[in-house]
Amino acid sequence: MSGYRSGLGPFFVFFAVNLLNHFVNVTFAMWCVSLRRNFAEASLIANASLTFISLSCGFFIQAESMPVYVRWIKYVSYVYWGFAALSSNGITWKGVSNVEFDDNFFDCPYGDATNPSCTPYTGNYILSQLGIPYNYIATGCLALAGFILFYFFTAWIFLRLLPVQLSFTRQIRPKEREQGVMEAVVRAKSTEMKIPTEITIRVNEMRLWIDKQSIIGRTKTHILQGITVGFEPGKLNVIMGPSGALLLEVS
């Protein structure tokens, strides 16, 4: 390992940075929920955002190896600021002119830290390749605090401006549940399709006429005069007038 400081001070710095990271993640989760109150949609927003944050923080991909036009996106990733503060705290930064590198040096196969070939094995070189400036602890902590405030206040605004309607269902007691089930069964039975029963319709001395109003007075026009008939099921029965007009059709 290279340059992991031992001592009480670096430990409390390490603890404080991780505590800030924790609060950033909590407020970030609250921010996602404030946008969409549905768990699945809020999770989708969180996963998509964390994917972008993780790829742009320089933790998985070296920020210095990114093209210049996309390198700036690491500054909008709170993971970068936490990672930079922890790296700056864990690796002792010593000036380029200082060649002692007592606890800031990896095992180099070419010799000690005075050998120019061992420069890539120093903590200084590692921090420079990560794109982390000198003494970035305070800057990283302030940036993390800024992210906490941003997520907290924007989540508060979204919770105020995007209200959600909640519906509560009344608790059903066992007796009410049993009664409801019985009523549902009765309704289902009452709506079941029944096989129609075949019936025979018998008409005895059926008469039908129409009252007409004319100039000479009211007159009756007889249509049916004392018809006696039986309509049997499954048979076609027709009543026709003298002109052949169809009056009634029963099957």
KOLZAMI-847666 format. One record per atom (N, C-alpha, C): x, y, z. Coordinates in pm, whole numbers, plus 32768, in hexadecimal, padded with zeros to 4 digits. Example, Ala and Ser with C-alpha at 12.3 -4.5 7.8 and 13.67 -1.06 7.14 Angstrom:
85277DC7830C 84CE7E3E830C 85287EB6830C 85057F1F82C4 85577F9682CA 850A80038313 
//
This chain:
80547F898000 800080008000 8058807D8000 801C80E87FD3 806A81627FC5 802781D38010 806B82098073 8043828680B0 7FC3828780FE 7F9682188134 7F20821D8189 7F4B824C8213 7F1E82C28232 7F4F830382AC 7F1B82BB8328 7F7082A98386 7F4882758408 7F4282E9846A 7EE282E484C3 7ED283518522 7E40836F8538 7E2583B985A4 7D9A83D785C8 7D5B843C8569 7DA984A18541 7D73850984E8 7D4384D28463 7D9784888418 7D69844F8399 7CF083F283A8 7CE883AC841C 7C7483548430 7BF383A48439 7BF584128485 7B7B84628491 7B5784A6840D 7BBC84C983BF 7B9F84FE8339 7B5D849382E4 7B92841A82EB 7B5883A982A2 7AC7839282CE 7AB083968351 7A2883818386 79CA83F18358 79F8846E835C 79A484DF8336 797E84D982A2 79DF84B5824C 79C284AD81BC 795B843F81A0 796983CD81E1 7909836181CE 788083858205 787B83D18272 77FC83FD82A8 77B6845D8247 780384B7820C 77CB851181A8 779884C3812E 77E5845F8104 77B8840A8095 773483C580B6 772783988132 76AB8357815C 763483B78151 764484318184 75D78491817F 75B784BA80EF 761C84C1809A 760284DF800E 75AB84737FCF 75C983F57FEA 757B83887FB2 74EC83877FE8 74DC83A78068 745583AC80A2 7402841B8062 743C84928056 73F285018019 73DC84E97F84 743984A47F43 742684837EB6 73B084227EA5 73A583BF7EFF 733283647EFA 72B083AF7F12 72B0840E7F6F 7239845F7F88 721784B47F0E 727C84E47EC9 726785347E50 722584E07DE3 725084627DD3 721384097D6F 718183EC7D90 716583D57E10 70DC83B87E39 708384347E29 70BB84AA7E3E 706B85247E2E 7042853A7D9C 709185067D3E 706E85147CB1 6FFD84B57C8A 700884397CB4 6FA183D57C95 6F8483877D14 6F0583857D41 6EE183447DBF 6ECF82AD7DAF 6EDA827D7D34 6ED181EE7D1D 6F5A81AE7D30 6F5F813E7D7A 6FE081017D9A 702C80D77D1C 6FE5809B7CBC 7029806C7C42 706280E17BF3 7015814D7BE4 704581C07B96 70B582097BE0 70A882187C65 711382597CB1 719482077CAB 718981827CAE 71FF812C7CA2 7240813A7C19 71EC81497BB1 7222815A7B2B 727181DC7B20 723D82487B5A 728382C87B58 730782BD7BA5 7302827C7C19 737B826E7C6B 73E6821B7C24 73BE81AB7BE9 742181557BA5 745E819A7B2B 740A81DF7ADE 743F82267A6A 749F82967A93 747A82DF7AFD 74D1834B7B2C 755483167B65 754C82AA7BB2 75C682717BED 762282377B83 75E882027B18 763D81D07AAA 768E82417A6E 764B82B27A55 769183277A1E 76F8835C7A81 76D183647B01 772C83997B67 77A783407B76 779382BC7B75 7803825F7B88 786482637B14 782F826E7A9A 7887826E7A25 78D482F17A16 789D835C7A4C 78DC83DF7A38 792F840C7AAF 793483BC7B19 797983EA7B92 7A0F83D77B8D 7A4083877B2F 7ACF836B7B29 7AF982F87B81 7A9882B67BBE 7AB982457C16 7AD181C67BC5 7A7A81AE7B62 7A8981387B0C 7ADB81577A8F 7AC881CF7A5B 7B1481FB79E6 7B6482767A0E 7BE4827579F4 7C3782E77A1A 7C07836579D4 7BEF83CB7A25 7BBC844879ED 7C1C8487798A 7C9E847879A6 7D0284B5794F 7D0A846E78C8 7CD683F378C0 7CD883AB7841 7C5D83C877EB 7BFD84107823 7B86843477D8 7BA584A77779 7B5984B3770C 7B6A852876B5 7B4B85A97702 7B89861476D6 7B7B8692771F 7AEA86C07722 7AA186A876B5 7A1986DD76AD 79B786907705 79DF861D773E 798785D5779B 79C585CA7826 7A3E85FD7836 7A8285F178B7 7A3F86447923 79FB86AE78F9 79BE8708795A 794A86C879A6 7912865B7970 789B862279B0 78BB85E47A38 793B85D07A56 795D85997AD9 793B85FB7B49 7934867C7B28 791786E07B8E 788486E07BB9 782D86A27B6B 779F86987B93 778386127BD6 77EB85C67BF1 77DD85457C34 780F85527CC4 77B6853B7D24 77E185467DAF 784284D87DD6 784184697D8B 78A083FD7DA8 792F842B7D90 7941847F7D2C 79C884B17D0E 7A0085017D84 79AD85587DBF 79DD85AD7E2A 79FD855A7EA7 79AC84F67EC3 79CA84A07F34 7A47844D7F1C 7A5584197EA2 7ACA83CA7E80 7B49841F7E83 7B3F849C7E54 7BB284F67E54 7BDC85197EE3 7B7A85337F3C 7B9B85547FC7 7BDB84DE800E 7BA684647FF7 7BDF83EE8037 7C6B83D08001 7C7F83E17F7F 7D0383C77F45 7D69842C7F77 7D3F84A97F7E 7D9B85117FAD 7DBD84FD8040 7D5E84CB808C 7D7884B1811A 7DCB8433812E 7DB283CD80DC 7DF5834E80F1 7E83834A80BF 7E9F83928053 7F2683918019 7F6A8414803D 7FDA840A807E 8024848280A7 806184C5802D 803585408014 806A858B7FA2 80E885D47FCD 815085B87F87 81CE85FF7FA2 81FA86447F22 823A86B47F30 826287037EBD 82BD86B57E5F 82BF86E07DE3 8311869B7D7F 83A586A27DA5 83CB870D7DE8 8458871B7E0E 847E86C27E83 841A868D7EC7 843586367F3B 844785A87F08 84B7856C7F22 84D484E77EEE 84D7847E7F5D 84A284A07FD6 84AE84408044 844083D5803D 83C583F88016 835883987FFF 835683268066 835E834680E4 836C82DD8149 82F6827A8147 827C82AE814F 82088255814F 81AC827980DB 81E982A2806F 819D82CF7FFB 81D5828B7F7E 81EB82087F8B 823681C67F22 820E81327F19 81F381067E9D 81D880797E85 825E802F7E74 82567FAB7E79 82CE7F5B7E60 82F87F6B7DCE 836E7F9C7DB9 83A07FB47D31 840D7F4D7D11 84037F087CA1 84697EA37C7F 84ED7EE07C52 84EF7F657C3F 856A7FA47C0A 85C07FE47C76 85927FDF7CF3 85E0801B7D5D 8589806C7DBB 85C480D87DF4 857881297E52 853D81A37E0C 850681FE7E5B 84C082717E24 851C82D47DDE 859E82CC7DF5 85FA83287DB2 861183037D20 85EA828C7CFA 85FB82607C6F 858A829B7C1B 85A882E57BB1 853E831F7B5E 84DF82B67B24 850C823B7B12 84B481D37ADD 844781AC7B3F 845981D27BBF 83F781AE7C26 8390821C7C3D 839482847BED 833482F17BFF 82A382C37BF3 827D82697B94 81F1823B7B8E 81C481EE7C08 822281CA7C62 81FF817D7CD9 81EC81D67D53 81EC82597D40 81DC82B57DAF 814B82E37DBB 812783097E35 80A1833D7E4C 808683BE7E01 80EF84107DF3 80E0848D7DA7 80B284717D18 80F384117CDA 80D483F17C4F 804583BB7C43 801D83697CA3 7F96832F7C9F 7F2D839C7CAA 7F3F83F87D07 7EDF84667D15 7ED984BD7C98 7F4C84D57C5C 7F4D85277BE3 7F0684E17B6F 7F16845D7B67 7ED284127AFE 7E3A840D7B15 7E1284107B92 7D8384157BB1 7D4884A07B9D 7D9C85027B88 7D6C858A7B74 7D4085CD7BF4 7D7A85A37C64 7D5585DB7CE7 7DC1863F7D10 7D9C86BE7D21 7E0087247D46 7E3487107DD4 7E9387647DF5 7ED187607E79 7E6E878B7EE4 7E6A87407F53 7E1987627FC9 7D88877E7FA3 7D4687157F73 7CBC87227F44 7C5686F67FAE 7C8086E7802A 7C2686B68093 7BB8871A80AF 7BDD879680CA 7B7A87FC80EC 7B1D88188075 7B56881F7FFD 7B0488387F86 7AA087C87F70 7ACD874B7F80 7A7286DB7F6F 7A0286DA7FD5 7A2286F98054 79BB86FB80BC 7956876B80A4 798687E0807A 7928884D805C 78CD882B7FE7 790587E87F82 78B287BF7F10 7848875B7F39 786C86FC7F8F 780A869A7FBF 779C86DE8010 77C1873F8063 775C878A80AE 76FF87D6804F 7737880A7FE2 76E4884F7F7F 768087F07F3C 76AD87777F1D 765187157EE3 75E286F17F45 760286E77FC5 759B86C8802A 75308735802B 755C87B2802F 74FC88228030 74AA88277FB0 74EC880E7F3E 74A488117EBE 743787A77EB9 7459872B7ED8 73F686BF7ED2 738786D37F39 73AD87057FAE 734987178018 72E287817FF2 731187F67FC8 72B388637FAC 7264884B7F2B 72A388127EC4 725687F37E4C 71EF87867E66 721187247EB9 71AE86BE7EDE 713B86FC7F2B 7158875B7F84 70F0879F7FD0 709487ED7F72 70CE882E7F0E 707D88797EAD 7024881A7E5D 705C87AA7E2F 700E874B7DE1 6F9E870C7E34 6FBA86F37EB3 6F5386BA7F0A 6EE2871D7F21 6F02879E7F1F 6E9B88057F31 6E4C881E7EB1 6E90881A7E3F 6E4F883C7DC0 6E1087C47D7C 6E3D874C7D9B 6E0886D47D5B 6DC3867D7DC4 6D4B86A87DF1 6D0886577E58 6CD785D37E1F 6CC485747E76 6C9384F17E4D 6C1784D17E9F 6BB484947E5E 6B3884707EA0 6B4383E27ED4 6B2783D37F55 6B2C83507F95 6A9E83237FB6 6A8182A87F9E 69FE826F7FBE 6A1182018026 69BC8204808C 69C281A280F8 6944814D80F5 695480CD8102 68E380718104 68BF804E8193 683C804081A9 680C801F822E 68267F8C824C 684B7F7082C8 68657EE682EE 67E27E9882F2 67DE7E2582B2 67657DD282AB 676D7D698319 67047D638369 66FE7D0183D3 66DA7C788399 66F97C0C83E4 66DA7B8683B1 66477B718391 65EC7BA583E8 655C7B9183CF 65317BDA8350 65657C55833E 65427CA082C6 65797C5B8249 65EF7C1E8255 66297BD881E3 65D37B5F81BE 65A67B138223 65527A9E8208 64CD7AC881CB 64937B3481FF 64157B6581C9 64257B948139 64957BD7811E 64AE7C058095 64C07B918035 65027B278061 65137AB2800C 648D7A707FEE 64387A668054 63B47A2A8040 63607A7C7FDF 63657B017FEC 63187B567F90 634D7B487F01 63D07B3B7EF2 64087B2A7E6C 63DB7AA67E2F 63D57A3C7E7F 63A879BB7E4C 631779C17E22 62C27A057E73 62347A117E50 62227A5F7DD0 626F7ACD7DC1 62647B1C7D46 62927ACB7CCD 62FC7A7C7CE0 632D7A2C7C70 62C679C47C45 628579867CA9 622079227C87 61A779607C43 618379D97C70 610E7A1B7C35 61267A477BA5 61A57A5A7B80 61C47A877AF8 61EE7A147A9C 61EA799A7ACF 621079297A7B 61AB79167A09 61DC78EA7999 618678CE7926 6138784E793F 60B57857792E 605D77E47940 602B77B478B9 6018773378B1 5FE476F87834 5F51771C7826 5F2D775C77B7 5EA0778377A7 5E45770977A3 5DD0771777E2 5D6C76AC77E4 5D1076B9776C 5CF4764A7728 5C9B764C76B3 5C0B765276E2 5BC376B276AC 5B3676C476D0 5AE176CD7652 5A6376AC7661 5A0276B675F5 59A077267615 598F778175B7 593377F375C8 58B177D47580 584277DA75CA 57BD77C1758F 576978407597 572E78647528 56DA78DC751F 564B78AF7500 55EB78E2754A 555E78BC7539 550B7939751C 54CC793A74A5 547479A8747B 54BA7A2F7487 55307A38744C 557D7AB4744E 55477B1573E7 55297B8F7414 54F37BF673BC 554C7C7273C3 555D7CB5734F 55B17D2C7346 55747D8B72E3 55627E08730C 552B7E6D72B4 556C7EF472CF 55547F527274 558C7FD9727D 551B803D7273 5518809D72CF 54B5810A72CA 54EB81787270 549D819F720E 54C1820871B0 5460827C71BD 549782F671B9 5445836F71BE 543B83A87132 53C183B77102 53AA83EC707B 5344845C7081 531E8490700B 52C085007005 523684D57038 5211845C7018 518B842D703E 518883F970CC 51FD83F1710E 520083C4719A 526B835A71B0 5263831A7223 52C482B37248 5297822D7213 52EF81E671D2 52D18163719C 533980FF71CB 5314807C71C5 536E801271ED 53997FC17173 54177FA9716C 544C7F537102 547E7ED37143 54407E637127 54647DE47165 54DB7DA6711B 553D7D7A716A 55B37D377132 55AC7CA1714E 558F7C7D71C7 557B7BF071EB 54EE7BE17225 54AB7B7A71F7 54227B647225 54147AD6725B 54247AC972DE 540C7A4A7322 546779DA72F6 54ED79EF7301 554C798772D8 556B792E7350 556778AD733D 558E784B73A2 55FF77F77366 567277FB73A6 56E877B8736E 5747779473DF 579D773673C5 580677117424 588F771C73E3 58EA77617425 5974777473F1 59D07710743A 59FC76AC73F4 5A4F7644742E 5AE37669741F 5B3576417480 5BC476647479 5C0A7618740A 5C67765E73C7 5CB47620735E 5C71761F72D7 5BFB765A72CD 5BB3765E724E 5B9B76EE7226 5B99770571A2 5B82778A716D 5AED77A17160 5AB8780A719F 5A2B782C719D 5A1C78B87166 59C378C97106 59B4794870C1 591F796A70BA 58FF79E870D5 58787A1D70C1 587E7A81704F 58337A676FE4 58357ABC6F6D 57AB7AF46F53 57AC7B6B6F1A 572C7BAA6EF7 56FB7B7E6E6E 56887BB36E43 564F7B8B6DC0 56A97BB16D4D 56F77C1B6D5C 574C7C466CEE 57D37BFE6CEF 57E97BAD6D51 586A7B656D5B 58D07BAB6DB2 58A57C196DF1 59037C5F6E48 59197C116EC8 59957C106EF8 59BA7BC66F70 599A7C196FEB 59477BE57042 59207C2C70BB 596F7BFF7133 59877B7B7142 59CA7B4671B8 5A197ACA7190 5A907AC171C3 5AE67A4D71AA 5B207A20722D 5B0279A57253 5B31796C72D1 5B7578E872B5 5BED78D572EB 5C31785572DA 5C5E7820735F 
//
